[in-house]
Amino acid sequence: MQASVRRSAKRSIGFGLFVFIGGPLICSLITVLLVPMLIAAFASSISSTFTLPTPGAVGEGDNAVTLAAREIAGLLRDCRGMTSQNAIDNGCTGNSPRFAAYDPKFQETAYYKWGQQRCPGCEAWQNGSFQCVSFVLAAYSQLHPLDFTGNGNQFAGLYSTQEAKDRGYTTIVAGYKNLPLSPGDIMAWSGGKYGHVSIVLSWEAPKNGNPGQITFAQANARSSIDTLALDKDTFKPITNDGYWNGYEVTTYIHPGWLPLAGGDDPSKQQPYPTNVEAVPTNNPYPNIAREAAKQAGINEDIFVTQIQVESGFNPKAVSSQGALGIAQLMPDTAKELGVDPFDPVASLYGAARLMASHLKYYSGDYAKALAAYNAGRGTVDKALGQCGANWRRPECIPQETVDYLHKILGGG
């Protein structure tokens, strides 16, 4: 819900200074806004979100992207001990390893030359501050340059738009037993100031109650190739390992030109969500919610799940705190949006606009935007100020909001 909403009808139920030295990574702002679109828009026949059809399957084999990612990763070095100003600004004086430096041979590669042509002099491509987004852009540069880029925490939103879908990109929300579709897929993370991105190399799904694992390549982190365990129930990467605390993998991004792992047929895969009650098949409002999300430029699947959590798509819902209608808008917020909260169509379009506003405010971070819808920006900003990257802990934000995020995004 929005700023004044306390809870939805169906449930009973912060950005401060982030001290980085010795903590998790922060990816610098990438000044490249759009990579030249080399290939005309092509339609995707793949639906927007999937679950892995065969638990236990492993993403095996390399393709052009994973081979590039492995090559770049092999040329990255720990930047601790560097005395250049950009390395110092990037946190290379901390206690934890930070693979943001590179071997001189990297400057001879086509990846580095590509980056320098498109962003000459950018600090994010320099020795000692080579960034996570730069890494991902470089890994794709020789096959098919990515069409959109921004901070790490903006990737999920950038690739969830209709334009991105029309160009062949598929977004898979982490959690709900969702896994990537192919090695080479992009992992979009939230956390810290700028989030993080990395390239999937392989994974093994949880099986027989045992956790699985996912291996990925990256820059500006504790290692250039890392592995995290997967939660046995949600299949979401477990990030509370001491280094990645406060970060979470929110979305996998699959470009349509990459082959699917194991040749899985997308038509046989099931879309999420799986942890909320099913919407009656004769309810027209989920489709309207998708159109509202599309018009507002936000993730359609997340928005549909959000409204399902809010009201179960009941246009007459009223919460004990006074939230009204299908989108559980408080009267003052509905008035600000210029909608009748009991008009389901107007409310869905108004709620989608509100979510787009929150996403813009929080630089595309869906967790923060959803928390703001539920508890208000003031509550989220206060939590960020007090807890930094750990703002999602129950001692930082209301338990109701913690539960709300879990229901929509899954994971911790």
Secondary structure, 3 states (H helix, E strand, C coil): CCCCCCCCCCCCCCCCCCCCCCCCCCCCCCCCCCCCCCCCCCCCCCCCCCCCCCCCCECCCCCHHHHHHHHHHHCEECCCCCCCHHHHHCCCCCCCCCCCEECHHHHHCHHHHHHHHHCCCCHHHCCCCCCHHHHHHHHHHCCCCCCCCCCHHHHHHHCCCHHHHHCCEEEEECECCECCCCCCCEEEEECCCCCEEEEEEEEECCECCECEEEEEECCCCCCCEEEEEECCCCCCECCCCCCCCCCEEEEEEEECCCCCHHHCCHHHCCCCCCCCCCCCCCCCHHHHHHHHHHHHCCCHHHHHHHHHHHHCCCCCCECCCCCECCCCECHHHHHHHCCCCCCHHHHHHHHHHHHHHHHHHCCCCHHHHHHHHHHCHHHHHHHHHHHHHHCCCCCCCCHHHHHHHHHHHCCC
